[in-house]
Amino acid sequence: MTVSVSAFYQFVHIAEPQALRDALFLALRACDARGTILLAKEGINGTISAVPNAMATFLTDLRTDTRFSTLAVKTATTAEHPFKRLKVKVKREIIAFRHEGADPTVRAGTYVKPQDWNALISDPTVLVLDTRNAYEVKAGTFRRAIDPKTRSFGDLPAYIAANLDPTAHTKVAMFCTGGIRCEKASAYMLAQGFPEVFHLEGGILNYLDQVPRRDSLFDGTCFVFDERETVD
């Protein structure tokens, strides 16, 4: 059996996340999808698996909602479902951060395409920051990247306050697994006065998909939050 695994997120205002939750759950259950989708007033964040035809139909239907018409999706294939069951939940945030001033719908850092990422992080004037947690960084990271050694995403602001200075670190390039954490962190850093903040569009997963292995500056494997554990 071939299964599609799709990861996606979008920061967009959702006035009634509970109503959307109920509709998505019914649609996903009908196509025997598994995985998790989180909804909040700030947007949607999910990683789900289903047989390819069912996945394509679900994503097409989801994009008919004008709020998600430009939803970017990263899809991989595997031999079996990496998730055991389906969960669609309403949360306060689609990625837990718990700090004010981190609203990408108001202002976020500059997207950098995977094809342009190598040149940016090779610039010695650019500070390269891995926004993931220590156990993820251990599996693999980009060359020159700083490991903040956090245990959770919500610990990142404390690291920034203690170690980074907007007047000294005028160019910051950050990255994460799929793009959502670094997009939110970029909004926070801009609110803290850092003048130029960049983040890798689509995260490490998009980079590994778009950049040939011979040109890659990513060493190791990328930790993912399902039964695959890591991908390369």
N, C-alpha and C positions, 0 to 999 in steps of 0.2 A: 504493500500500500504506500502511496505517496501522499504526504501531508504538507500543506503550505503553512508556514509560520509567519505571521505578519505583525510588525511592530509599528505603532503610529502614535502621534500626539499632536495636539494643536491648542495653543492658548487662544481662546475665544470666549466671549461672554455667553453663558448659558443661563437663561433666566429661571428655567424650571428643570434642574437636572434630574429630579425624581421621575418626572414624566418621561424624559428621554431614557432613563435607566430601564423603565418597564418595557418600552418599545424595543430597545436593543436586546434585552434579555430574551424576549419572545422570538425575535428574528434569529438570534444566534442559537437558541435551543432548537429551533426548527431545522437548522442545518448541521446539528450535532457538533457545534464548535466548542472548543475548550479554551481555557486561559482566563485572563483577568482584564477587565476594563474599569478604569476609575473615572468618575465624572465629578465635576465641581463647577461652581459658578465661573471659575477661571478657565475651564476647558475640558479636554478629553485626553486620556492616556491609556493605551492598551497594548497588550501582546496576546494574540489569540492564534489558535490552530484549527484548521478544517481541511477537508479534501479540496483540491484546487478549484473545481467548478463552484462549489458552495462559497468559498472564500471570495472569488471574483464577483459573484452575485451580491454578496453582502457589502463589499466595498463600493461597488457601483451604486447600490441603493443608498449607502451612507452618504456618498458624495452628492446625491440629489438634494440633500439638505444644504441650503446655501451657506450655512455656517461652516460646513466641511467640504465645500466644493474644491478647495485647493489642498486638501489633506494629503500630506506626503506619507507614503507607506514603504517600509523596507520589508521585503519578503524573501524568505529562504525556504528550502524544501528539506524534508527529513523523512525517514522511513516509517515513523510512528508519531503519535501525539506526544509532545513533550510535557503536556499538562494533564492532570487527572480529572479536572472538572471545570465547569464554567462559573465565573463570578463576575457580576456587574454591580459595582458599589458606588454610592454617593459619598464623597468625602469633602472635607473643608478645603483641601488642596489636592491637585492631581499629582503633585510631587511634594512631599512634606519638607518644608523649609523653616516655617514658623518665625519668620523675621519680616518686619515691615520694609517697604521700599523695594520689593522684588516682584514687580508687576510687568511682565513682558508685553502685555497689551498696551501699556503706556509708553515704555521705552525699553529697548534691549540692545545688546551689542551687535556688531556687524557680522553677518554671516560670511563665512569663508568656504568656498567650494573645495572639495577634496583635492582637486587638481592644483589648487593654489596654496594648499596647506603647508607643503614641504618648504616652499620659499619663505613663508611667514615665520615658521618656527625655527628656521635656520638663521634668521636674523639675530645677531647677538644683542641687539637693543630690545628685543622682545622677551618678556618673561612668559614662560610656558607653564600653565597651571593645570594639573589633573584634578578635576572636581570630584572624582570618585573616591570611594573609601579604600582603606589600606589593603584589605583582602583582595579587592579588584585590581588595584595597582600591582600587587604582587604577581598576578598572572601575566601582565604585560602592560606596556605603556609606551609613549612616544619618547624618542631621544631628547634630552635636555629638559624633560618635564619635571616639575617639582611635585613631590608627593606630600600633600598636607597631613598625611597620616590620620585622617579622620575616621571615626567609627560610624558616623551617620552624616547625611547631607546637611542636617541642621547644625553641625559643628563647624562648617566651613566659615561662617562669618567671624567666629572667634579666631580662627587661624589668620584670616585676612587682617583683622584689627591688630593682631600681635606681630605680624611679620611683613606686611606690605604697606607701602606708603604711596599715595596718589602723586606726590611731587617727585618721587624717585622712580616709581614703576609706571611710566607714562604709557606704555604699550603692553597690554596683557592679552595673551591668546590662551583660551581655555577650551577644554574638550571633556566629553563624557561618553557613555556607551551609545546612546541613540540621539542625543542632542537636547533632551528636555532639561536635564540638570544644569548644563552650562548656559542654556538660554535664560533660565531663571537667575542663575548666579551672575550672569552678565548684567542683568537689569539691576541687581543689588549693588554691584561694584560701580556702575555708573551713578547710582544714587548716592554712593559714598564719595564721589568726586574723582574717580579714576577717569582720565580724559579719553583714552582710547581702549576699548575692550572688544576683542574679536572672539568668535566661537565657531567651531567646526560644524558646518551644516550637516545634519544627519548623524553626527557623532562618529565614533570609531567604526561602527557597523557599516556606515555609508562609505567611509574612507577605504575599508578593506574590500568593499565591493567595487569601488571605482578606480583605485590605484593599483597598478600591476605590482606583484610581489617584489620584483627586482628593484622597483623604485620606492618601496615602502620604508618609512622611517619609524614604523611601529614594530617594536620588538616583543616577542612573546605571543600570547593569545588573549582574546577579549572575553572577560567573564560575563556570562549572561544569566538571567534569573529564571532558569528552567532546568529541566533534567539533562540538557546538553552540557551544562556547566560552563564550557568555554567554546568559542569558535575562532577560526583563523581565516 
